[in-house]
Amino acid sequence: MPANNGYYQNKRPEIYGMVPESARTVLEIGCAAGGFRLNFPDEVEYWGVEPVREAAEQARQKNIKVLCGTYDEVSEQLPAAYFDVVVCNDVIEHVPDPEAFLVSLKGKLATNGILVGSIPNVRFWGNLINLLVRRDWKYEESGVLDRTHLRFFTAKSFRRLMHGAGYELVKMAGIESKRMKVLKVLFSPFLILAGFDVCDMQFMFKAVKKGEQE
């Protein structure tokens, strides 16, 4: 995927809306070309982990201290108990061992630090139609069945993962388009049975370490 792709530049305002204004140290896993960093004031100390070299070079131009490589390759270079916020936008589904990854990230969070991010929803209606009606499970270039995804989550399984990794979810909600908000109203009788989450292609989340407060 080229580093000038929209994915690499996305500012993700819905995720930034969960970040406290008091945040002064931020770590973004999979920072791409640094689009999310543009939400923050210049004085925020911003670190990033990015495996794609071309994207990492673009991120460095946005006042990001970038470590080029996968998280496992560079994690020992990241300071412990240091970051007010750790960001995982569309990252966890790409990790071979999500629970071990999340446990490791806890060690990077400062006291009362938060973890924010997003994950795809495998119960999204488009995916369910392909599976149940068309009897197909076809990987794509992007979306819920992105061919680079190693793990798949429902809201329930993601909550279980976070609990097992030692986090408390402060917030978990669907990232809704205007069209999906309308569909939820129109099809609400059916959705009561199927679950309103089938309208959400992605969930956003905010979490803290168990026993701490944001």
NORWOLIN-V613790 format. One record per backbone hydrogen bond with DSSP energy under -0.5 kcal/mol. NH is the residue of the N-H (numbers start at 1). CO is the residue of the C=O. E is the energy in kcal/mol with one decimal. If there is no record, write none. Layout:
nh=NH co=CO e=E
nh=NH co=CO e=E
This chain:
nh=5 co=2 e=-1.7
nh=8 co=5 e=-1.3
nh=9 co=5 e=-0.6
nh=9 co=6 e=-1.1
nh=10 co=6 e=-0.9
nh=10 co=7 e=-0.6
nh=15 co=12 e=-1.0
nh=16 co=12 e=-2.0
nh=17 co=13 e=-1.8
nh=18 co=15 e=-1.9
nh=19 co=16 e=-2.0
nh=23 co=20 e=-1.7
nh=26 co=45 e=-2.7
nh=27 co=85 e=-2.5
nh=28 co=47 e=-2.3
nh=29 co=27 e=-0.5
nh=29 co=87 e=-2.8
nh=30 co=28 e=-0.5
nh=30 co=49 e=-2.5
nh=31 co=28 e=-0.6
nh=31 co=49 e=-1.5
nh=33 co=8 e=-1.1
nh=34 co=31 e=-2.2
nh=35 co=8 e=-1.1
nh=38 co=34 e=-0.7
nh=38 co=35 e=-0.9
nh=39 co=36 e=-1.7
nh=40 co=37 e=-1.9
nh=44 co=41 e=-1.5
nh=45 co=24 e=-2.5
nh=46 co=44 e=-0.7
nh=47 co=26 e=-3.2
nh=47 co=45 e=-0.5
nh=48 co=65 e=-2.3
nh=49 co=28 e=-2.3
nh=50 co=67 e=-1.9
nh=53 co=51 e=-0.7
nh=56 co=52 e=-2.5
nh=57 co=53 e=-2.2
nh=58 co=54 e=-1.5
nh=59 co=55 e=-2.3
nh=60 co=56 e=-2.0
nh=61 co=57 e=-0.8
nh=61 co=58 e=-0.6
nh=62 co=59 e=-2.1
nh=63 co=60 e=-1.0
nh=64 co=59 e=-0.6
nh=65 co=46 e=-2.8
nh=66 co=64 e=-1.2
nh=67 co=48 e=-2.9
nh=68 co=66 e=-0.6
nh=69 co=50 e=-1.0
nh=69 co=67 e=-0.6
nh=74 co=70 e=-1.5
nh=75 co=71 e=-2.0
nh=77 co=74 e=-2.2
nh=78 co=75 e=-1.5
nh=81 co=107 e=-3.3
nh=82 co=79 e=-0.5
nh=82 co=108 e=-1.6
nh=83 co=108 e=-2.6
nh=84 co=25 e=-1.4
nh=85 co=25 e=-1.7
nh=86 co=114 e=-2.3
nh=87 co=27 e=-3.1
nh=88 co=116 e=-2.7
nh=90 co=88 e=-0.8
nh=90 co=118 e=-1.4
nh=91 co=88 e=-0.6
nh=91 co=118 e=-0.6
nh=94 co=91 e=-2.4
nh=95 co=92 e=-1.4
nh=98 co=95 e=-0.5
nh=101 co=97 e=-2.2
nh=102 co=98 e=-2.7
nh=103 co=99 e=-2.4
nh=104 co=100 e=-2.2
nh=105 co=101 e=-2.0
nh=106 co=102 e=-1.5
nh=107 co=103 e=-0.8
nh=107 co=104 e=-0.8
nh=108 co=105 e=-1.6
nh=109 co=105 e=-1.0
nh=109 co=106 e=-0.7
nh=110 co=83 e=-2.7
nh=113 co=110 e=-2.4
nh=114 co=84 e=-2.5
nh=115 co=207 e=-2.8
nh=116 co=86 e=-2.6
nh=117 co=205 e=-1.7
nh=118 co=88 e=-1.6
nh=119 co=203 e=-2.2
nh=121 co=201 e=-2.7
nh=122 co=120 e=-0.6
nh=122 co=153 e=-2.7
nh=124 co=121 e=-1.7
nh=125 co=198 e=-3.3
nh=127 co=124 e=-0.8
nh=128 co=124 e=-2.1
nh=129 co=125 e=-2.5
nh=130 co=126 e=-1.7
nh=131 co=127 e=-2.1
nh=132 co=128 e=-3.4
nh=133 co=129 e=-2.0
nh=134 co=129 e=-2.1
nh=136 co=130 e=-3.5
nh=139 co=137 e=-0.5
nh=140 co=145 e=-2.8
nh=146 co=143 e=-1.6
nh=147 co=140 e=-2.5
nh=149 co=146 e=-2.1
nh=150 co=93 e=-3.1
nh=151 co=93 e=-1.9
nh=158 co=154 e=-2.2
nh=159 co=155 e=-2.1
nh=160 co=156 e=-1.9
nh=161 co=157 e=-2.2
nh=162 co=158 e=-2.6
nh=163 co=159 e=-2.4
nh=164 co=160 e=-2.4
nh=165 co=161 e=-1.7
nh=166 co=163 e=-1.3
nh=167 co=162 e=-2.5
nh=168 co=208 e=-3.0
nh=170 co=168 e=-0.6
nh=170 co=206 e=-2.5
nh=171 co=206 e=-1.9
nh=173 co=204 e=-2.2
nh=175 co=202 e=-2.4
nh=176 co=174 e=-1.0
nh=181 co=177 e=-1.8
nh=182 co=178 e=-1.8
nh=183 co=179 e=-2.1
nh=184 co=180 e=-2.1
nh=185 co=181 e=-1.2
nh=186 co=182 e=-2.5
nh=187 co=183 e=-2.6
nh=188 co=185 e=-1.0
nh=191 co=187 e=-2.4
nh=192 co=188 e=-1.5
nh=193 co=189 e=-0.6
nh=193 co=190 e=-1.0
nh=194 co=190 e=-2.3
nh=195 co=191 e=-2.9
nh=198 co=195 e=-1.7
nh=199 co=196 e=-1.6
nh=200 co=197 e=-1.7
nh=201 co=199 e=-0.6
nh=203 co=119 e=-2.8
nh=204 co=173 e=-3.1
nh=205 co=117 e=-2.4
nh=206 co=171 e=-2.4
nh=207 co=115 e=-2.8
nh=208 co=168 e=-2.3
nh=209 co=113 e=-0.5
nh=210 co=166 e=-2.4
nh=212 co=209 e=-2.2
